[in-house]
């Protein structure tokens, strides 16, 4: 069993056994047939993944790691909010006729802001600070911009990454850690997808900063399982598990903007069958 499997199974059991239901309450999401999409939810779920031990990929089912990386590159490297720049269809339902999801995600990362050292967008500022002032406690990105919420097709779910550098006395290099803040998460469809992609982001930023990727702490304000997902979750967490895969990056890449999905190397990924036709609340 991978450590990610163990955390996922425990989290799902806790939500199902100890969570609270929104049934009968006023909720925004709905199913394609128009019915309200209710959830069982837990507040303030925190999971810790140490990338020095293993990569946090589920083996209960396959997580499409290269596609997860592609979405992270879309946001933080290409700084796009247009689905035509994304090599998957996960955002299609929220895009307008031109392919735009509005001033969300990559748009927010790409906006330049004035600092005393000059003009930087959010990603470039992270890379600058990790190079010039790695022990700063101000190294973060934030996509939840209230000024632009009305022009976003969907408010950002995973909205903030806070980077923090530590020193392991047994290592010459510094260790790069991060906290991922998420206001809301659909556990079945998105949990390991988000964990894996932000673990990859942490790995990329650490590599180009000549650091060791350390802990990813995932903080979820509203961790929920949709009512129509309950039997799918129950079946999923009853499955056999396997050891975590080996996931690494092409060590030749030293520039964050040079990474492609071809630089992600995945080895020995054993996993259960994929769940098909998962209903998605919109």
SULQUITA-V862854 format. One record per pair of residues at least 24 apart in sequence whose C-alpha atoms are under 7 Angstrom apart, sorted by the first residue. I is the first residue (numbers start at 1). J is the second residue. Records with the same first field share a line. If there is no record, write none. Layout:
I=J / J
//
This chain:
1=241 / 242 / 243
2=242 / 243 / 244
3=56
4=56 / 57 / 58
5=58 / 59 / 60
9=237
15=40 / 41 / 42
16=40
29=281 / 282
30=281 / 282
31=280 / 281 / 282
37=226 / 227 / 281
38=226 / 227
39=224 / 225 / 226 / 227
40=224 / 225 / 226 / 227
41=222 / 223 / 224 / 225
42=222 / 223 / 224
43=221 / 222 / 223
44=219 / 220 / 221 / 222
45=219 / 220 / 221 / 223
46=218 / 219 / 220
47=217 / 218 / 219
48=215 / 216 / 217 / 218
49=215 / 216 / 217
50=214 / 215 / 216
51=213 / 214 / 215
52=213 / 214
54=244
55=244 / 245 / 246 / 247
56=196
57=192 / 196 / 244
58=192
59=241 / 242 / 244 / 270 / 271 / 272
60=236 / 239 / 240 / 241 / 271 / 272
61=271 / 272 / 273 / 274
62=271 / 272 / 274
63=192 / 193
65=196
66=261 / 264
68=193 / 197
69=197 / 200 / 261
70=261
72=197 / 201
74=106
75=105 / 106
76=106 / 109 / 123
77=257
79=106 / 107 / 109 / 110
80=106 / 107
81=105 / 106 / 107
94=153
101=152 / 153
102=151 / 152 / 153
103=148 / 151 / 152
104=152 / 156
105=143 / 156
108=143
109=143
130=209
131=209
134=165
135=165
137=164
139=163
157=182 / 183 / 184 / 185
158=182 / 183
173=211 / 212
174=211 / 212
175=211 / 212 / 213 / 214
176=206 / 211 / 212 / 213 / 214
177=213 / 214 / 215 / 216
178=215 / 216 / 217
179=216 / 217 / 218
180=217 / 218 / 219
181=218 / 219 / 220
182=219 / 220 / 221
183=220 / 221 / 222
184=220 / 221 / 222 / 223
185=220 / 222 / 223 / 224
186=223 / 224 / 225
187=223 / 224 / 225
188=225 / 233
204=256
205=256
207=254
208=254 / 255 / 256
242=270 / 271
244=269
245=269
//
